[in-house]
Amino acid sequence: MAKTAFVLIISEDENRRQALRDRLKQELGHSCLAVATISEGLDSIRERAPDLVVTDAQIGGVPAAPALAELLSSLARDATLLQVGSGQPPTGSRIQFQEIADGGESELLKAIARAAAQAVARREDRLLKQTLERQPVEVFEGIVGQSREIERIKERIRKAARNKLTVLVLGETGTGKELIARAIHNRSDRSRKTFKSLNCAGLNENLLESQLFGQVRGAFTGAVSDSKGYFVAADGGTLFLDEIGDMPVAMQAKLLRALEQREITPLGSTETPKVHVRLSAVEEKKFREDLYYRLHQWEIIIPPLRERRQDIPLLSHVLLQDANATHGVKIPGFSGQAMQALTKYLWPGNVRELKNTIESVACEVGDRQIELDDLPERIRGTRDIVPLAASSLVGMPMDQIERMAIKAALQATDGNREQAAKMLGIGIRTLYRKLREFGL
């Protein structure tokens, strides 16, 4: 979806309208038309529906807003009418109307940038709703998205389902790694067999070995009965190991042997039953090289949600439909400003955080549209962040750019420095050094 707006500027001040037009184009990439009279503005609206109209309160001694609002109501309901200075407001109009003081070119540019982003969000939200009404979203094994990154992942899943290789799934917390593993299982010839999932984090070596390979009675204190273990339970199917990097090194060697020999040895037993399990593993930490290369036969990398923002509107609507069904509410959708904030937020917890947020807000709101003020403060706090075009960074010192990036990451993660460091792609020690350096 396009992120730029068509902005119509109406002002008798030639210098200002030309300056605003040029800066909006060059710094923010918006398409702009600048005219001097209300009549020219009305003609432009009839020719092309704008996302935003910026007008002086009076032009030629006549209040500008009433006539503009009336035409916009019939031809461009998603548009925002931004009036500079005090004047007669429109009455009976359903379009967005804002009045701002004339605080100079820079302040006016910021206000226009915010209003343009809000107008584009409303337009995109309406178009998405129309698309969903005409053609329900095709959910691929629970995976929602139409971005290039998601389409690549779907293709990797299709190919993985046809081969016999061990799959290594890489991605941040909350990106849906188990969902990917289940999708491969469901589309493979193993789908009629069992899918088993085990989180390796927090399990001591004995308990983890027992969980994976099984045990015989009396193998260790507390082993009061025989247990088959996950490998046997998933024989012929798929075993998904989450947080495999937390597995003790000795256990990694035993896991490698099980994969290589396709046989296991239950705790306390001398028998070595054969098993044929397809392994899907998740790794966020370093582990033995030999095990890594054995697991690294087929890799699927899931990008964080912040790197596929174009999927957020669609994903949000699907998650809202799920929340409506689960909690018995009837929320029609999101306001443009709310969707804009959801799209701007960096989502350190990824899809899991988005899902939890929408469910929580849905239960609070009830049966009306979700507005910006319904969202948590950590998400609302992104509303004044205006994306910078690359051209606007030219000439800015590198330390200033770094400072801005660190502040934005800390804001997006509610001050969680470990998450902020991960988001920035730097080590936690580097972040602490930068915080001291910049006085943050």
C-alpha positions as CSV (number, residue, x, y, z in Angstrom):
1,M,0.0,0.0,0.0
2,A,1.2,3.5,-0.8
3,K,2.4,5.5,2.2
4,T,2.4,8.9,0.5
5,A,-0.4,11.4,0.2
6,F,-1.8,13.8,-2.3
7,V,-1.8,17.2,-0.6
8,L,-3.7,20.2,-2.0
9,I,-2.4,23.5,-0.7
10,I,-4.6,26.7,-1.1
11,S,-2.9,29.9,0.0
12,E,-2.7,33.5,-1.3
13,D,0.9,33.7,0.0
14,E,2.8,32.5,-3.0
15,N,6.1,32.1,-1.2
16,R,4.6,29.9,1.5
17,R,2.6,27.7,-0.7
18,Q,5.6,27.1,-3.0
19,A,7.9,26.4,0.0
20,L,5.5,24.0,1.6
21,R,4.9,22.2,-1.8
22,D,8.7,21.8,-2.4
23,R,9.5,20.6,1.2
24,L,6.6,18.1,1.2
25,K,7.8,16.6,-2.0
26,Q,11.5,16.6,-1.3
27,E,11.5,15.7,2.4
28,L,8.4,13.5,2.8
29,G,7.8,12.3,-0.8
30,H,4.2,13.5,-0.9
31,S,2.5,14.5,-4.2
32,C,1.4,18.2,-4.0
33,L,-0.5,20.8,-5.9
34,A,-0.4,24.4,-4.7
35,V,-3.1,26.9,-5.9
36,A,-4.0,30.5,-4.9
37,T,-7.9,30.6,-5.0
38,I,-10.8,28.6,-3.6
39,S,-12.1,28.2,-7.2
40,E,-8.9,26.5,-8.3
41,G,-9.0,24.3,-5.2
42,L,-12.5,23.1,-5.9
43,D,-11.6,22.4,-9.5
44,S,-8.6,20.3,-8.3
45,I,-10.8,18.3,-5.9
46,R,-13.2,17.5,-8.7
47,E,-10.3,16.3,-10.8
48,R,-8.5,14.3,-8.2
49,A,-9.6,13.4,-4.7
50,P,-7.0,14.7,-2.2
51,D,-5.9,13.0,1.0
52,L,-5.3,16.4,2.6
53,V,-6.3,20.0,1.9
54,V,-4.3,22.7,3.6
55,T,-6.0,26.1,3.3
56,D,-5.8,29.6,4.8
57,A,-8.8,30.5,6.9
58,Q,-9.8,33.2,4.4
59,I,-8.9,33.6,0.8
60,G,-9.9,36.7,-1.1
61,G,-11.8,37.8,2.1
62,V,-14.0,34.7,2.0
63,P,-14.0,31.9,4.5
64,A,-12.5,28.9,2.7
65,A,-13.5,25.9,4.8
66,P,-17.3,25.7,4.2
67,A,-17.2,25.3,0.4
68,L,-14.2,23.0,0.5
69,A,-15.7,20.8,3.2
70,E,-19.0,20.5,1.3
71,L,-17.3,19.2,-1.9
72,L,-14.9,16.9,0.1
73,S,-17.9,15.3,1.8
74,S,-19.2,14.1,-1.5
75,L,-15.9,13.3,-3.3
76,A,-13.2,12.6,-0.7
77,R,-14.7,11.5,2.6
78,D,-11.3,10.1,3.8
79,A,-9.7,13.5,3.3
80,T,-8.6,15.9,6.1
81,L,-9.2,19.6,5.8
82,L,-6.5,21.5,7.7
83,Q,-7.2,25.2,8.2
84,V,-4.4,27.5,9.0
85,G,-5.5,30.3,11.4
86,S,-8.9,31.1,13.0
87,G,-11.9,31.2,10.8
88,Q,-15.4,29.9,10.1
89,P,-15.5,26.1,10.6
90,P,-17.6,23.9,8.3
91,T,-20.9,22.7,9.7
92,G,-22.7,19.4,9.0
93,S,-19.6,17.8,7.3
94,R,-18.4,14.3,8.1
95,I,-14.8,14.9,7.0
96,Q,-11.9,15.4,9.4
97,F,-11.4,19.1,10.1
98,Q,-8.5,20.5,12.0
99,E,-7.6,24.1,12.8
100,I,-4.0,25.1,13.7
101,A,-2.3,28.3,14.5
102,D,0.0,29.8,12.0
103,G,3.3,29.1,13.8
104,G,5.7,29.4,10.9
105,E,6.8,27.2,8.0
106,S,8.5,24.5,10.1
107,E,5.7,24.0,12.6
108,L,3.2,24.1,9.8
109,L,5.2,21.4,7.9
110,K,5.1,19.1,11.0
111,A,1.3,19.6,11.3
112,I,0.8,18.8,7.6
113,A,3.0,15.7,7.8
114,R,0.9,14.4,10.8
115,A,-2.4,15.1,9.1
116,A,-1.2,13.6,5.8
117,A,-0.2,10.4,7.6
118,Q,-3.5,10.2,9.4
119,A,-5.4,10.7,6.1
120,V,-3.5,8.0,4.3
121,A,-4.1,5.6,7.2
122,R,-7.9,6.2,7.0
123,R,-7.7,5.7,3.2
124,E,-5.8,2.4,3.5
125,D,-8.0,1.2,6.3
126,R,-11.1,1.8,4.2
127,L,-9.6,0.1,1.1
128,L,-8.5,-2.9,3.2
129,K,-12.0,-3.3,4.7
130,Q,-13.5,-3.2,1.2
131,T,-11.0,-5.8,0.0
132,L,-11.9,-8.1,3.0
133,E,-15.6,-7.7,2.3
134,R,-15.2,-8.5,-1.4
135,Q,-12.7,-11.4,-0.9
136,P,-12.0,-13.0,2.4
137,V,-8.3,-13.3,3.3
138,E,-6.7,-16.6,2.4
139,V,-4.9,-17.7,5.5
140,F,-2.0,-20.0,4.7
141,E,-1.8,-22.5,7.6
142,G,-2.6,-19.6,10.0
143,I,0.1,-17.4,8.5
144,V,-1.3,-14.0,7.6
145,G,0.5,-11.5,5.3
146,Q,0.9,-10.4,1.7
147,S,4.4,-8.9,1.9
148,R,7.3,-10.2,-0.1
149,E,8.9,-11.6,3.0
150,I,5.8,-13.7,3.9
151,E,5.4,-14.9,0.3
152,R,9.0,-16.1,0.4
153,I,8.3,-18.0,3.7
154,K,5.2,-19.7,2.2
155,E,7.3,-20.9,-0.7
156,R,10.0,-22.2,1.7
157,I,7.3,-24.0,3.6
158,R,5.9,-25.6,0.5
159,K,9.4,-26.8,-0.6
160,A,10.2,-28.1,3.0
161,A,7.0,-30.1,3.0
162,R,8.2,-31.9,-0.1
163,N,11.7,-32.8,1.2
164,K,13.0,-34.8,4.2
165,L,15.5,-32.4,5.6
166,T,15.8,-31.1,9.2
167,V,14.4,-27.6,9.4
168,L,16.1,-24.8,11.4
169,V,13.6,-21.9,12.0
170,L,15.2,-18.6,13.0
171,G,13.4,-15.6,14.3
172,E,12.8,-13.3,17.3
173,T,10.5,-14.2,20.1
174,G,6.8,-13.9,19.1
175,T,7.3,-14.2,15.3
176,G,5.5,-17.5,15.1
177,K,8.2,-20.1,14.8
178,E,6.1,-23.0,16.0
179,L,3.4,-21.9,13.5
180,I,5.9,-22.3,10.7
181,A,6.9,-25.8,12.0
182,R,3.3,-26.9,12.2
183,A,2.6,-25.6,8.6
184,I,5.5,-27.7,7.3
185,H,4.1,-30.8,9.2
186,N,0.5,-30.2,8.0
187,R,1.6,-30.0,4.3
188,S,4.0,-32.9,4.4
189,D,3.4,-36.6,4.1
190,R,3.8,-36.8,7.9
191,S,0.6,-34.9,8.5
192,R,-1.3,-38.0,9.6
193,K,1.3,-38.7,12.3
194,T,2.0,-36.8,15.5
195,F,3.4,-33.2,15.8
196,K,5.1,-32.8,19.2
197,S,6.5,-29.6,20.6
198,L,9.0,-29.3,23.5
199,N,10.5,-26.1,24.9
200,C,14.1,-26.9,26.0
201,A,14.5,-23.8,28.1
202,G,14.7,-24.2,31.9
203,L,14.9,-28.1,31.8
204,N,17.8,-29.7,33.6
205,E,19.8,-32.3,31.7
206,N,18.2,-35.4,33.3
207,L,14.6,-34.1,32.8
208,L,15.3,-33.0,29.2
209,E,16.9,-36.3,28.3
210,S,13.9,-38.1,29.8
211,Q,11.5,-35.9,27.9
212,L,13.3,-36.5,24.6
213,F,14.4,-40.1,24.8
214,G,12.2,-41.6,27.5
215,Q,13.1,-43.5,30.6
216,V,12.6,-46.8,32.4
217,R,11.3,-47.1,35.9
218,G,14.0,-46.3,38.5
219,A,16.3,-44.6,36.0
220,F,16.6,-41.7,38.5
221,T,14.9,-40.4,41.6
222,G,11.2,-39.8,40.8
223,A,11.2,-42.1,37.7
224,V,8.3,-44.2,39.0
225,S,7.2,-45.6,35.6
226,D,8.4,-46.1,32.1
227,S,8.0,-43.2,29.7
228,K,8.4,-43.3,25.9
229,G,9.6,-39.7,25.4
230,Y,9.0,-37.2,22.6
231,F,11.1,-39.0,19.9
232,V,9.0,-42.2,20.2
233,A,5.8,-40.2,20.5
234,A,6.6,-38.3,17.3
235,D,7.9,-41.3,15.3
236,G,6.9,-40.9,11.7
237,G,5.8,-37.3,12.5
238,T,7.5,-34.1,13.5
239,L,9.3,-33.0,16.6
240,F,9.6,-29.3,17.2
241,L,12.3,-28.2,19.7
242,D,11.9,-24.6,20.9
243,E,14.9,-22.7,22.4
244,I,17.3,-25.5,21.4
245,G,20.2,-23.2,22.1
246,D,19.4,-23.6,25.9
247,M,20.1,-27.3,25.7
248,P,23.1,-28.5,27.8
249,V,26.2,-29.3,25.7
250,A,26.1,-33.0,26.7
251,M,22.5,-33.2,25.6
252,Q,23.4,-31.6,22.3
253,A,25.8,-34.5,21.6
254,K,23.1,-37.1,22.4
255,L,20.6,-35.2,20.2
256,L,23.1,-35.2,17.4
257,R,23.6,-39.0,17.7
258,A,19.9,-39.6,17.7
259,L,19.6,-37.6,14.4
260,E,22.5,-39.2,12.8
261,Q,21.8,-42.8,13.8
262,R,18.0,-42.5,13.9
263,E,18.0,-44.3,17.2
264,I,17.6,-43.4,20.9
265,T,18.6,-44.8,24.2
266,P,16.0,-44.2,27.0
267,L,17.4,-43.3,30.4
268,G,18.3,-46.4,32.4
269,S,17.9,-48.7,29.4
270,T,20.3,-50.6,27.1
271,E,17.8,-50.9,24.3
272,T,18.1,-48.6,21.3
273,P,14.8,-48.4,19.4
274,K,14.8,-47.0,15.9
275,V,12.9,-43.7,15.3
276,H,12.2,-41.7,12.2
277,V,11.4,-38.2,13.3
278,R,11.6,-35.0,11.3
279,L,13.1,-32.3,13.5
280,S,12.1,-28.6,13.4
281,A,14.3,-26.6,15.7
282,V,14.4,-23.0,16.9
283,E,17.7,-21.3,17.7
284,E,18.3,-17.9,19.2
285,K,21.6,-18.7,21.0
286,K,24.9,-20.4,19.9
287,F,25.4,-24.1,20.2
288,R,27.7,-26.9,19.1
289,E,28.9,-26.4,15.5
290,D,28.4,-30.1,14.6
291,L,24.8,-30.0,15.8
292,Y,24.3,-26.6,14.1
293,Y,25.4,-28.0,10.7
294,R,23.3,-31.1,11.2
295,L,20.2,-28.9,11.9
296,H,21.0,-26.4,9.2
297,Q,19.8,-28.5,6.3
298,W,16.8,-26.3,5.5
299,E,16.6,-22.8,7.0
300,I,13.6,-20.6,7.3
301,I,14.2,-17.1,8.6
302,I,11.1,-15.2,9.9
303,P,11.6,-11.4,9.8
304,P,10.4,-9.4,12.8
305,L,7.1,-7.6,12.4
306,R,8.8,-4.2,12.2
307,E,10.5,-5.3,8.9
308,R,7.2,-6.1,7.3
309,R,5.0,-3.3,8.4
310,Q,2.8,-3.5,5.3
311,D,1.3,-6.7,6.8
312,I,0.2,-5.0,10.0
313,P,-3.2,-3.6,8.8
314,L,-4.2,-7.0,7.3
315,L,-2.9,-8.9,10.3
316,S,-4.6,-6.5,12.7
317,H,-8.0,-7.0,11.0
318,V,-7.7,-10.8,11.0
319,L,-6.6,-10.8,14.7
320,L,-9.6,-8.5,15.5
321,Q,-12.0,-10.9,13.7
322,D,-10.5,-13.7,15.9
323,A,-11.0,-11.6,19.0
324,N,-14.6,-10.8,18.1
325,A,-15.3,-14.5,17.7
326,T,-13.4,-15.6,20.9
327,H,-14.7,-12.9,23.2
328,G,-18.2,-12.3,21.8
329,V,-17.7,-8.7,20.8
330,K,-18.6,-6.9,17.6
331,I,-15.9,-4.4,16.9
332,P,-16.1,-3.2,13.2
333,G,-12.5,-2.1,12.9
334,F,-9.9,0.5,13.6
335,S,-9.9,4.3,13.1
336,G,-7.3,5.7,10.8
337,Q,-5.3,7.1,13.6
338,A,-5.4,3.9,15.6
339,M,-4.2,1.9,12.5
340,Q,-1.5,4.5,11.9
341,A,-0.2,4.0,15.4
342,L,-0.3,0.2,15.1
343,T,1.7,0.5,11.9
344,K,4.3,2.9,13.3
345,Y,5.0,1.0,16.5
346,L,8.1,-1.3,16.4
347,W,6.5,-4.3,18.1
348,P,9.5,-5.8,20.0
349,G,7.2,-8.7,20.9
350,N,6.2,-9.2,17.3
351,V,3.0,-10.9,16.3
352,R,2.4,-12.3,19.8
353,E,2.5,-8.8,21.2
354,L,0.1,-7.5,18.5
355,K,-2.3,-10.4,19.1
356,N,-2.3,-9.8,22.9
357,T,-2.7,-6.0,22.4
358,I,-5.7,-6.4,20.1
359,E,-7.4,-9.0,22.4
360,S,-7.0,-6.8,25.4
361,V,-8.2,-3.6,23.7
362,A,-11.2,-5.6,22.1
363,C,-12.4,-6.7,25.6
364,E,-12.1,-3.1,26.8
365,V,-13.8,-1.4,23.9
366,G,-16.8,-3.7,23.4
367,D,-18.8,-3.1,20.3
368,R,-17.5,0.1,18.8
369,Q,-14.6,1.1,16.6
370,I,-11.1,1.1,18.1
371,E,-9.8,4.6,18.4
372,L,-6.3,5.9,19.0
373,D,-6.9,6.6,22.7
374,D,-8.0,3.0,23.2
375,L,-4.5,1.8,22.5
376,P,-1.8,1.4,25.3
377,E,0.4,4.4,25.9
378,R,3.5,2.7,24.6
379,I,1.8,2.5,21.2
380,R,0.0,5.9,21.3
381,G,3.4,7.4,22.0
382,T,4.5,6.8,18.4
383,R,1.9,9.1,16.9
384,D,4.1,12.1,16.8
385,I,7.0,10.3,15.2
386,V,7.1,11.4,11.5
387,P,9.1,9.0,9.3
388,L,12.0,10.7,7.8
389,A,12.9,10.5,4.1
390,A,16.5,9.6,3.4
391,S,17.0,13.1,1.9
392,S,16.1,14.7,5.2
393,L,19.0,12.9,6.9
394,V,21.6,14.3,4.5
395,G,23.8,16.7,6.3
396,M,22.8,15.5,9.8
397,P,25.7,14.4,11.9
398,M,26.0,10.6,12.4
399,D,25.9,10.8,16.2
400,Q,22.6,12.7,16.0
401,I,21.1,10.0,13.8
402,E,22.3,7.3,16.2
403,R,20.9,9.3,19.2
404,M,17.5,9.5,17.4
405,A,17.5,5.8,16.6
406,I,18.3,4.8,20.2
407,K,15.7,7.1,21.7
408,A,13.1,5.7,19.3
409,A,14.0,2.1,20.2
410,L,13.9,2.8,23.9
411,Q,10.5,4.4,23.5
412,A,9.1,1.5,21.5
413,T,10.3,-1.0,24.1
414,D,9.1,0.9,27.2
415,G,12.7,1.4,28.2
416,N,13.7,-2.3,28.0
417,R,17.4,-1.9,27.1
418,E,17.9,-5.6,26.1
419,Q,15.0,-5.4,23.6
420,A,16.2,-2.0,22.4
421,A,19.7,-3.4,21.7
422,K,18.2,-6.4,19.8
423,M,16.0,-4.0,17.8
424,L,19.0,-1.8,16.9
425,G,21.2,-4.8,16.0
426,I,23.9,-4.0,18.6
427,G,25.2,-5.6,21.7
428,I,23.9,-4.6,25.2
429,R,27.3,-3.3,26.2
430,T,27.5,-1.1,23.0
431,L,24.0,0.3,23.9
432,Y,25.1,1.2,27.5
433,R,28.2,2.9,26.1
434,K,26.1,4.9,23.6
435,L,23.6,5.8,26.4
436,R,26.5,7.3,28.5
437,E,28.0,8.9,25.4
438,F,24.7,10.6,24.5
439,G,23.6,11.4,28.0
440,L,20.4,9.3,27.7
